[in-house]
Amino acid sequence: MTIEIIIFIISMTALIFGSDWSIKASEAIALKYKVSSFTIGASLIAFGTSLPELAASISATTKSLGDIAVANVIGSTIFNIALVLGVVFFIAKNIQTKRDIFKKDALFIILPILMFLVLGFDGLLDRVDGFALLLMMLAFIMFLIYDHVDLSEEVDEQDEVFSWIKVIFLLVVGFSFVIIGANYAIESASKIALDLGISNWVVGIFLVAFGTSLPELVVSISATLKNKADMAIGAIIGSNVSNFSIVLGVPAIMQGLNIDFTKAGFDILMAGILCVILLFVTLNKAYTKSTSIIFFSLLMVLISKQF
């Protein structure tokens, strides 16, 4: 099992670095065309940080490990809100967002988990459900494009000369690392689960979901330290939309995904509660250390419940 743990760590490292390079390339393109911080976070960075989840879920589906694919999305949602935003709110001195996130983005905070519950109520996400989830992503992209027309917030200038050669190189190498890393991460995680006698669902919720949420954590902390709270929050909202739409939608179209609400009910409930809390946080602009403590406490409850 030692070899499998080493392979898992190396694979997750490849996922993180590959995602980081893809994000840098995407952000460079966005800045070249004067796109706002929130839009960069909610679209390109959100999709970029969701690449590990997507690659991991597709890999899990092709290996008939649908439990890991679904657990990966539920776990990533939990870690994105409870851990990533918890850390962001804790380290930030005073978050003053330029955007009224509740007024503009409340729908897409709660819609992903609601669509998942409605479409998966029968215990199966089939091909039709998969296309419906992808339509949600399309709606989100159209919303961002439409909303961008009226944006008046200042857009940051690029710190260095834009180079298409460098951007394309980073995208190609980044995507390659993500795809290869995801394949080996799923294989090793599954073998670790078998050796330890724990379910694929628990592996997906913790090992895979935590690992694939690291890009969101790194990007959000970096954005917060640069006083770009809009980008950090936008990245999490967009990442959750990407996870429920693309990361679940594509595997559902490929093969269909079974959902065992009896086994996964508590974790799904926790993800839903966190989404609702985030909704109220944006309503009251409660981007504070007190909120981060609430998020951390709920994360501890989840961990203690599993073990």
C-alpha positions in Angstrom: 0.0 0.0 0.0 3.0 2.3 0.5 3.6 2.4 -3.2 -0.1 3.3 -3.9 0.1 6.2 -1.3 3.3 7.5 -3.1 1.6 7.3 -6.5 -1.5 9.0 -5.1 0.6 11.9 -3.7 2.6 12.3 -7.0 -0.7 12.1 -9.0 -2.4 14.8 -6.9 0.7 17.0 -7.2 0.5 16.7 -11.0 -3.2 17.6 -10.8 -2.5 20.7 -8.7 0.4 21.9 -10.8 -1.4 21.2 -14.0 -4.4 23.1 -12.8 -2.3 26.0 -11.6 -0.7 26.4 -15.0 -4.0 26.1 -16.8 -5.4 28.8 -14.5 -2.5 31.2 -15.1 -2.9 30.8 -18.9 -6.7 31.4 -18.6 -6.2 34.4 -16.4 -3.7 35.9 -18.8 -6.2 35.6 -21.6 -9.0 37.2 -19.5 -6.8 40.1 -18.4 -5.8 40.7 -22.0 -9.5 41.3 -22.9 -10.2 43.4 -19.8 -12.5 41.0 -17.9 -13.3 41.9 -14.3 -11.9 40.0 -11.3 -15.2 38.4 -10.3 -15.9 37.2 -13.9 -12.3 35.8 -14.1 -12.9 34.0 -10.8 -16.4 32.7 -11.7 -15.6 31.6 -15.2 -12.0 30.8 -16.2 -10.5 30.2 -12.8 -13.6 28.3 -11.6 -13.5 26.0 -14.6 -9.7 25.7 -14.3 -9.8 24.7 -10.7 -12.6 22.2 -11.5 -10.4 20.4 -14.1 -9.1 18.0 -11.4 -12.6 17.1 -10.4 -13.7 16.6 -14.0 -10.7 14.5 -14.9 -11.0 12.4 -11.7 -14.8 11.9 -12.2 -14.4 10.8 -15.9 -11.5 8.5 -14.9 -13.6 7.0 -12.1 -16.6 6.5 -14.4 -14.6 4.7 -17.0 -13.4 2.4 -14.3 -17.0 1.7 -13.1 -16.4 3.7 -9.9 -19.4 6.0 -10.1 -19.4 6.3 -6.3 -16.1 8.2 -6.4 -17.4 10.5 -9.1 -20.5 11.6 -7.2 -18.6 11.7 -3.8 -15.9 13.8 -5.5 -18.5 16.5 -6.4 -20.3 16.5 -3.0 -17.0 16.5 -1.1 -15.6 19.2 -3.3 -18.6 21.4 -2.6 -18.2 20.9 1.1 -14.4 21.6 1.1 -14.9 24.6 -1.3 -17.3 26.3 1.1 -16.3 25.0 4.6 -12.5 24.9 4.1 -11.6 27.3 1.2 -14.0 30.1 2.1 -13.5 29.4 5.8 -9.8 30.0 5.3 -10.4 33.1 3.1 -12.7 34.7 5.6 -10.4 33.9 8.5 -7.2 35.4 7.0 -8.8 38.4 5.4 -8.7 41.6 7.4 -11.7 43.3 6.0 -13.5 42.0 2.9 -15.3 44.7 1.0 -16.7 43.2 -2.3 -17.2 45.6 -5.2 -20.1 43.4 -6.3 -23.4 42.7 -4.7 -23.0 39.0 -4.8 -26.4 38.1 -3.2 -28.3 40.3 -5.6 -26.6 39.1 -8.7 -25.4 35.5 -7.9 -27.7 34.1 -5.3 -29.5 31.8 -7.9 -26.2 30.1 -8.8 -25.3 29.5 -5.2 -28.3 27.4 -4.5 -29.3 26.1 -8.0 -26.6 23.5 -8.5 -27.4 21.5 -5.3 -31.2 21.9 -6.0 -30.8 20.5 -9.5 -28.7 17.6 -8.2 -31.4 16.7 -5.7 -34.3 17.0 -8.2 -32.6 15.1 -11.0 -31.1 12.5 -8.8 -34.2 12.0 -6.6 -34.8 8.6 -8.3 -31.3 7.4 -7.5 -29.9 7.8 -11.0 -28.4 10.6 -13.1 -29.0 9.4 -16.6 -28.1 10.9 -20.0 -31.0 13.2 -20.1 -30.1 14.5 -16.6 -26.5 14.9 -17.7 -27.6 17.2 -20.6 -29.9 19.1 -18.2 -26.9 19.7 -15.9 -24.8 20.9 -18.8 -27.5 23.4 -19.7 -27.1 24.9 -16.3 -23.5 25.6 -17.1 -24.5 27.2 -20.4 -27.0 29.4 -18.6 -24.3 30.4 -16.1 -21.9 31.3 -18.9 -24.5 33.3 -20.7 -25.3 35.1 -17.4 -21.7 36.1 -16.9 -21.4 37.4 -20.5 -24.6 39.4 -20.2 -23.7 40.7 -16.7 -20.2 41.7 -17.9 -21.7 44.3 -20.2 -22.9 46.4 -17.3 -19.8 45.9 -15.1 -18.1 49.1 -14.1 -15.5 47.7 -11.6 -11.9 48.4 -12.4 -10.1 45.6 -14.2 -6.5 45.0 -13.3 -3.7 45.5 -15.8 -1.4 42.7 -16.8 2.0 42.7 -15.0 3.8 41.2 -17.9 3.7 41.2 -21.7 1.1 38.8 -23.1 2.5 35.9 -25.1 0.2 33.5 -27.0 3.1 31.0 -27.2 3.5 31.0 -23.4 -0.2 30.8 -22.9 -0.7 27.9 -25.3 2.3 26.0 -23.8 0.9 26.4 -20.3 -2.6 25.2 -21.4 -1.3 22.1 -23.2 1.1 21.1 -20.4 -1.4 22.0 -17.7 -4.2 20.0 -19.3 -1.8 17.0 -19.8 -0.8 17.0 -16.2 -4.4 17.2 -15.0 -5.6 14.3 -17.2 -2.6 12.0 -16.4 -2.6 12.9 -12.8 -6.3 12.2 -12.4 -6.1 8.7 -14.0 -3.4 7.6 -11.6 -5.0 9.3 -8.6 -8.2 7.4 -9.0 -6.4 4.1 -9.5 -4.3 4.5 -6.4 -7.1 5.8 -4.3 -9.3 2.9 -5.2 -6.5 0.4 -4.2 -5.9 2.3 -1.0 -9.6 2.0 -0.2 -9.6 -1.7 -0.9 -6.5 -2.3 1.3 -8.0 -0.3 4.2 -11.4 -1.8 3.9 -13.2 1.5 3.5 -15.8 2.4 0.9 -15.1 4.2 -2.4 -17.6 6.9 -1.2 -15.4 7.8 1.8 -12.3 7.8 -0.5 -14.2 10.1 -2.9 -15.4 12.5 -0.1 -12.0 12.8 1.6 -9.0 11.7 -0.4 -10.1 12.7 -3.9 -12.4 15.6 -3.0 -9.8 17.2 -0.7 -7.0 16.7 -3.2 -9.0 18.2 -6.1 -10.1 21.1 -3.9 -6.5 22.2 -3.3 -6.3 24.4 -6.5 -9.4 26.3 -5.2 -7.7 26.7 -1.9 -4.4 28.0 -3.3 -6.0 30.3 -5.8 -8.5 31.8 -3.3 -5.8 32.4 -0.6 -3.6 34.1 -3.3 -6.5 36.3 -4.4 -7.4 37.2 -0.9 -3.9 38.2 0.0 -4.0 40.5 -3.1 -7.2 42.1 -1.9 -9.2 40.4 -4.6 -12.0 38.9 -2.5 -14.4 39.1 -5.4 -12.2 36.8 -7.4 -11.9 34.3 -4.5 -15.7 34.2 -3.8 -16.5 34.1 -7.5 -14.1 31.2 -8.0 -16.0 29.1 -5.4 -19.4 30.0 -6.7 -18.3 29.2 -10.3 -16.4 26.1 -9.2 -19.6 24.7 -7.5 -21.6 25.4 -10.7 -18.9 23.7 -12.8 -18.8 20.7 -10.4 -22.5 20.0 -10.4 -23.0 20.7 -14.1 -19.9 19.5 -16.0 -18.2 17.2 -13.5 -21.4 15.3 -12.9 -23.0 16.0 -16.3 -20.3 14.5 -18.5 -20.0 11.2 -16.6 -23.8 10.9 -16.5 -24.0 11.3 -20.3 -21.1 8.7 -20.7 -22.5 6.0 -18.4 -25.0 7.2 -15.9 -24.4 7.6 -12.2 -26.1 5.9 -9.3 -26.8 7.8 -6.1 -27.3 6.0 -2.9 -29.1 8.5 -0.7 -29.2 6.1 2.2 -25.4 5.9 2.3 -24.7 9.4 1.1 -27.6 11.3 2.7 -25.7 13.0 5.5 -22.9 14.2 3.2 -25.4 15.6 0.7 -27.4 17.2 3.5 -24.2 18.9 4.7 -23.4 20.2 1.2 -26.9 21.6 1.0 -26.7 23.3 4.5 -23.4 24.9 3.5 -24.9 26.3 0.3 -27.8 27.8 2.2 -25.4 29.3 4.8 -23.3 30.8 2.0 -26.5 32.3 0.6 -27.2 34.1 3.9 -23.6 35.1 4.3 -23.7 36.9 0.9 -27.1 38.5 1.9 -25.6 39.9 5.1 -22.1 40.4 3.7 -20.9 38.4 6.7 -17.4 37.7 5.4 -16.0 37.4 8.9 -13.9 35.2 11.1 -17.1 34.2 12.9 -18.4 32.8 9.7 -15.2 30.9 9.1 -15.5 29.3 12.6 -19.0 28.1 11.6 -17.7 26.6 8.4 -14.8 24.9 10.2 -17.1 23.5 12.8 -19.4 22.0 10.2 -16.4 20.5 8.5 -15.3 18.9 11.8 -18.8 17.4 12.2 -18.6 15.8 8.8 -15.2 14.4 9.5 -16.2 13.0 12.9 -19.4 11.5 11.4 -17.3 9.5 8.8 -14.8 8.2 11.2 
